[in-house]
Structures are given as C-alpha cells and as structure tokens.
Amino acid sequence: MCRDVRVCRGSSNLRRGALDCESLLFALNQAACCRACNLIRRKQASLVKAKASFRSPKLRDGRERYPSLKSVEEKKQTSIDTDLQHFAEDEKIHGAVVPPIFQNSLFVFDTYEDFSSGMAGLSKDEEKYYYSRISNPSMTVAEKKIAHLEHTDRAKVFGSGMAAVSCAIMSCVHQGAHVVSVDTCYSNTRQMLQDYLPKFGVKSTFVEGTCPEEFIDNFTDDTKLVILESPSTFFFKLQDIEAICKSAKAKGIKTMIDNSYSTPIFQTPADFGVDLIVHSATKYLGGHSDITAGVICGPESHMSHLIKDEMVIYGSALAPFPAWLLTRGMRTLKLRMKQHELAGNFVAEWLEDSPFVERVHHVGLASFPQKDLYRKQMAGSGGLISFEPKFQTKEEVARFINALELFQIGVSWGGFESLVVGALLEPMGYKEKRWVIRLYCGLEGPADLVADLEQAFSKVG
C-alpha cells in the first residue's frame, strides 16, 4: 500500500467505478503514481538483496580489491581507485590540491641539532630531508603511493628502471655469490648478470622458468638471489611466484621480480612472498612517455640498508620534477591499464586468426598455455603482445614494420602511443632463432590498430 493516502483513495475510487470525468482523471493519475511507488519499492528491495549477495574480489592478504562502502567504513580502507588519487597527499600545502614540485637540491636547518637529527634519519622512514640526491618531498609522495599499492613497507624511486634493477641486485650479492634468473628477463638485466657481474666474482644461472623446479634444482649454497620477471620479456612466460619464493625463503635466498608488465593493478607479488619488487616507471606507472624512472619496493629491513648503501653510493635517485610527473601519471593508472588490456586482447585475438601469423604470445588469450597460473597470480593483462610471423626473412619483417602507420617504431612501451619492434631471438626451448615482432597497444582505438596491421600485412606480399 502506498504511503500517500490520496493515492490509495484515488486507486480505490477507480476500482469502485467512479464515472465523473474529473474524478476519473484524478483516479487514473493517482493509480499510476501508486504503481510507480510500488515499482520503486520493488527495485529498492532488489538492490538491497543484490548488495547483500555481492562479494567483492579479494586480494591474497584479505583486502577487497573493490571494497564496498560498508567495508570501507568498517575497515577504514579505500579502493585502489581512491588510493591512486589521494594516498600520501593528506597535507595540502597552502591549500594546493596538487602537491608542489620541490625543485631544490638541498634543505637547510635552523640549528645544528636539527641538522644532526635530519642526517640520522637517513635510513629511517621519516620525512626529514637534507639532500635531494637521497630524498625529497616530491619523491616521497610517489614512493608512499607505490609502496602502498604494492603492499610493501617502503619504496624508493630511481632515475631509470635499470638504476632500480642494478641497485636491487647489488644489494643482494657479493663476491662469490650465485644468482638464478629467468632466461627471458629484460635484456639489460641479463647483460648485467651475464657480462658485468662476473668481473666481480658473481655467477648466474638462467632457466626457462615455467616450472618451479627449474629454479629450485639450481639453488646452491652460494645462491643469494632469484630474479623473476612474470610475465617475461617478449614471450610473456609466467613463473609460479609463490612456489619459487617459498623454496627460496626456506634457504635464506632473496627474491626479486620485475613487475613493470602488470603494475600493482594486475599483480601484487609481495602477496606471494617476493622480497623486492622493481619497476621501470618509465612505462605504465608514468604512462605518458615523458619521464625515465625506476622503483624498488620492499620490506623496511632491506630497504633501509639499500638506501644507505647502493642508493647513496650510486647517486641514482630520481629528480624532483620527474618524481612529480610520476605521481601525476599514476592518477590515471587503473583507467589506462583497463584500456590497454582491452586493446591488447582485441588485437591479439585478431592476430591469432591472421594467415600471416604463426604464433601469438599474449597472456590475455584464451589459448594462453599457462591460463591457470595466470588466473592465480594476475587480475588482468596489458597492452603488450608479440607474435611470430610466418614470413621469417629480415627483409619481409622490415617491410611489414615500415608499412605500419599507427604503430611507431621504437623501444620501451607503457605510454599513450602504440609501438612496434622486431628482434631475432632464440630463447630456451627453441631449436633455432626466430623473428619475433613485439607490439605495444597504446590508447588508440583497437579497431584502428587492427586496420593498421591489416594494411601492413598486405604490403608483405
């Protein structure tokens, strides 16, 4: 029964057959209103029931990935969407909604005692600054935001992804140490392990990595570090992060992963036991192709000595302005990752059906061979794809790449623009070298990207 008494009376008059035109019109209107009220109440009841039955996807640490309003009130936690906008930005300097750029090289103190206190806080998580080569408020905002998203105690930003990778590795090894790494890690990471570190007595073993036993069977008494990259470079092979980390931890071996592909939007390796997480923030975290930056995330126990030693000695900290740009870029991270995922899956599925393509490598495909592990570890895929064309001469590959119009020829990825690069590779498990073409799907329309690929294939012959 409607709470409005007049509506009920109008409805009753209609049922009693009132013939007066004015009364009939009033009754019809009120009856319609009564039906509308009942409909609204039914909708509200359905909404309450739907909310009661809704279960938000949970992260491995028990946090809801998309918390309900009730859970936010109870736990005082906010969603990733909100954290990207506001975490570590409570202080509004002079009311500015955007944190200012602290474009200064050093910080001065009122007294010598304050100066000494600031110096003492170098290896602690305290907001005391004395030199921007070590820390700066513009760096701190980005660092706190990333550490929070990655579920780690602390993060430090560096001048490039390789600066972060190098400092992370050097913080774990010493003369005579041994490293086990996935074979298809980033090329410069491999260069450091294979060509540079042996000069200092550090040896490395490379494994395909799709089975945890490949890592575990290569552990020795000298193994100090395991390097993961899941998904890996060019071929996007996954490693069982949890199984590998569990075995490494039991032997006192540190683990490190490059999480640039997934970002904390799609994968949080600390939840699976990884010690150190590195990013090329040049890519998705920055997102606009206007900075070079890197990040290391990890526990306070490790990060404190890494900052005091490797970061200070190598002088590789990120400057204030690119740190500010990094914070700005992260505000749209989740929105961009979803768009990259949509475009990547659309293009990869189209490539699978192309008569010019032998094999497509993309974790978002239904045919991806490690789909169960993907579902366990990742919440989504990105815009990176590679494929092995049926044409396998350098001239044909060059003709295809040169014919592309939207896909620009260039290294790196993670920005707004779509990119392409080709390479002759022979990873573990391959009997010969193969031409592999890597595509990065930016923020252009997916159908436009497919049209560009289609016209480029037609030029190959």
HELIX and SHEET records of a PDB file:
HELIX    1   1 VAL A    5  ARG A   15  1                                  11    
HELIX    2   2 CYS A   21  SER A   53  1                                  33    
HELIX    3   3 LEU A   69  LYS A   75  1                                   7    
HELIX    4   4 ILE A   80  HIS A   86  1                                   7    
HELIX    5   5 ILE A   93  GLY A   95  5                                   3    
HELIX    6   6 TYR A  112  ALA A  120  1                                   9    
HELIX    7   7 GLY A  121  SER A  123  5                                   3    
HELIX    8   8 PRO A  137  LEU A  149  1                                  13    
HELIX    9   9 GLY A  161  MET A  170  1                                  10    
HELIX   10  10 SER A  187  GLN A  191  1                                   5    
HELIX   11  11 MET A  192  TYR A  196  3                                   5    
HELIX   12  12 LEU A  197  PHE A  200  5                                   4    
HELIX   13  13 PRO A  212  ILE A  216  1                                   5    
HELIX   14  14 ILE A  241  ALA A  250  1                                  10    
HELIX   15  15 THR A  263  PHE A  266  1                                   4    
HELIX   16  16 PRO A  269  PHE A  272  5                                   4    
HELIX   17  17 GLU A  300  LEU A  306  1                                   7    
HELIX   18  18 ILE A  307  MET A  311  3                                   5    
HELIX   19  19 VAL A  312  TYR A  314  1                                   3    
HELIX   20  20 PRO A  320  MET A  330  1                                  11    
HELIX   21  21 LEU A  333  GLU A  352  1                                  20    
HELIX   22  22 LYS A  371  GLN A  377  1                                   7    
HELIX   23  23 LYS A  394  ALA A  403  1                                  10    
HELIX   24  24 PRO A  446  VAL A  460  1                                  15    
SHEET    1   A 7 ARG A 154  PHE A 158  0                                        
SHEET    2   A 7 GLY A 294  GLY A 298 -1                                        
SHEET    3   A 7 LEU A 276  SER A 280 -1                                        
SHEET    4   A 7 LYS A 254  ASP A 258  1                                        
SHEET    5   A 7 THR A 223  LEU A 228  1                                        
SHEET    6   A 7 HIS A 178  VAL A 182  1                                        
SHEET    7   A 7 LYS A 203  VAL A 207  1                                        
SHEET    1   B 5 VAL A 357  HIS A 361  0                                        
SHEET    2   B 5 LEU A 384  PRO A 389 -1                                        
SHEET    3   B 5 ARG A 434  TYR A 440 -1                                        
SHEET    4   B 5 LEU A 419  LEU A 425 -1                                        
SHEET    5   B 5 GLN A 408  ILE A 409  1                                        
END                                                                             
